[in-house]
Amino acid sequence: MREAFAHDAVLELAEGSDERAPGGAVTVALCGELDHEPPCPVAPHHTSLSGHGHRRRVRVLFATEDEPVVRRTIHAALGTGEFTGPDGVVSRWVLHSSTPGTVSDDERAHAARLIDS
C-alpha cells in the first residue's frame, strides 16, 4: 500500500542557477523526463524550495510503496549537483544535507492526493 513521506535537503545554488533545477533533477530521476503524462511512474511527488539567497531548503513530498528506493533516488538526484534545463542552461549546486523528513499536518491533504494519484 502506498504511503506518503517527506525528504528534506539543504543546498547552495551557484550564482545564476535556476532555482527550479533541483526539483527538475528529482523529477527526471523519478519520472525519466520533466514532461510526462500522470501518474509519475516511480513515485508521485512534489518538490518545493524555500529560503533566500544561495542557501536553500528543498522539500520533496512523495508517495510510494518502496520508501528506501525513492529516498535513494532523491538523494542521488540532488547529490549530482547539477541539472541541465530544457533551455540548455546548466544549473549547479552543492548539497549540504539530505535527510528523511516528516509529513506535516499542513501537508496531509496534499500527501493524500499523491497517494491517490
C-alpha positions as CSV (number, residue, x, y, z in Angstrom):
1,M,0.0,0.0,0.0
2,R,1.3,3.4,-1.0
3,E,2.2,5.8,1.9
4,A,3.3,9.5,2.0
5,F,6.8,10.6,3.0
6,A,8.9,13.7,3.1
7,H,12.5,14.3,2.3
8,D,14.5,17.4,3.3
9,A,17.7,18.7,1.9
10,V,19.8,21.9,2.2
11,L,21.9,23.0,-0.8
12,E,23.7,26.0,-2.0
13,L,22.9,27.2,-5.5
14,A,25.7,28.5,-7.7
15,E,25.4,32.1,-9.0
16,G,23.0,32.3,-11.9
17,S,21.4,28.9,-11.3
18,D,17.7,28.3,-11.9
19,E,16.1,27.6,-8.5
20,R,13.8,25.1,-10.2
21,A,16.8,22.9,-11.2
22,P,17.0,20.7,-8.1
23,G,13.3,19.9,-8.5
24,G,13.9,19.2,-12.2
25,A,16.7,16.8,-11.2
26,V,14.4,15.0,-8.8
27,T,11.6,14.8,-11.4
28,V,13.9,13.4,-14.1
29,A,15.3,10.8,-11.7
30,L,11.8,9.6,-10.6
31,C,9.9,10.1,-13.8
32,G,12.5,9.8,-16.6
33,E,11.6,13.3,-18.0
34,L,10.3,16.6,-17.0
35,D,7.1,16.5,-19.0
36,H,5.2,13.3,-18.8
37,E,1.6,12.1,-18.6
38,P,0.4,11.4,-15.0
39,P,0.9,9.5,-12.9
40,C,4.6,9.6,-12.1
41,P,5.9,6.1,-12.8
42,V,8.0,5.6,-9.7
43,A,6.5,7.9,-7.0
44,P,4.1,10.8,-7.3
45,H,5.9,13.7,-5.8
46,H,6.1,17.5,-5.2
47,T,9.3,19.4,-4.8
48,S,9.5,22.9,-3.2
49,L,12.3,25.2,-2.4
50,S,12.4,27.8,0.4
51,G,14.8,30.3,1.6
52,H,16.6,33.3,0.0
53,G,20.0,33.8,-1.5
54,H,22.1,30.9,-2.5
55,R,21.4,28.6,0.5
56,R,18.1,26.9,0.0
57,R,16.0,24.2,1.7
58,V,14.5,21.6,-0.6
59,R,11.5,19.6,0.4
60,V,10.2,16.6,-1.5
61,L,6.8,15.2,-0.6
62,F,6.2,11.8,-2.2
63,A,4.1,8.7,-2.1
64,T,5.4,5.2,-2.7
65,E,5.3,1.6,-1.7
66,D,9.1,1.5,-1.7
67,E,10.4,4.3,0.5
68,P,14.1,3.3,0.6
69,V,14.4,3.2,-3.2
70,V,12.7,6.5,-3.7
71,R,14.8,8.2,-0.9
72,R,18.0,6.9,-2.5
73,T,16.8,8.2,-5.9
74,I,16.0,11.6,-4.5
75,H,19.3,11.8,-2.6
76,A,21.3,10.7,-5.7
77,A,19.5,13.3,-7.9
78,L,20.3,16.1,-5.5
79,G,23.8,14.8,-5.0
80,T,24.7,15.2,-8.7
81,G,24.9,18.9,-8.0
82,E,23.7,19.9,-11.5
83,F,20.8,19.9,-13.9
84,T,20.5,20.9,-17.5
85,G,17.2,22.6,-18.0
86,P,15.0,22.3,-21.2
87,D,16.6,25.6,-22.3
88,G,20.1,24.0,-22.2
89,V,21.2,26.1,-19.3
90,V,23.2,24.1,-16.7
91,S,22.4,25.0,-13.1
92,R,24.8,23.8,-10.3
93,W,24.6,23.5,-6.5
94,V,26.4,21.9,-3.6
95,L,24.4,19.5,-1.5
96,H,24.9,20.1,2.3
97,S,22.4,17.7,3.8
98,S,19.8,15.2,2.7
99,T,17.6,13.5,5.3
100,P,14.2,11.9,5.8
101,G,11.6,14.4,6.9
102,T,8.1,14.1,8.5
103,V,4.9,14.9,6.6
104,S,3.4,17.9,8.5
105,D,-0.2,18.4,9.4
106,D,-0.4,21.2,6.8
107,E,0.8,18.7,4.1
108,R,-1.6,15.9,4.9
109,A,-4.2,16.8,2.2
110,H,-1.5,17.1,-0.4
111,A,0.0,13.8,0.7
112,A,-3.4,12.1,0.4
113,R,-3.7,13.4,-3.2
114,L,-0.2,12.0,-4.0
115,I,-1.2,8.6,-2.5
116,D,-4.4,8.6,-4.6
117,S,-2.7,9.6,-7.9
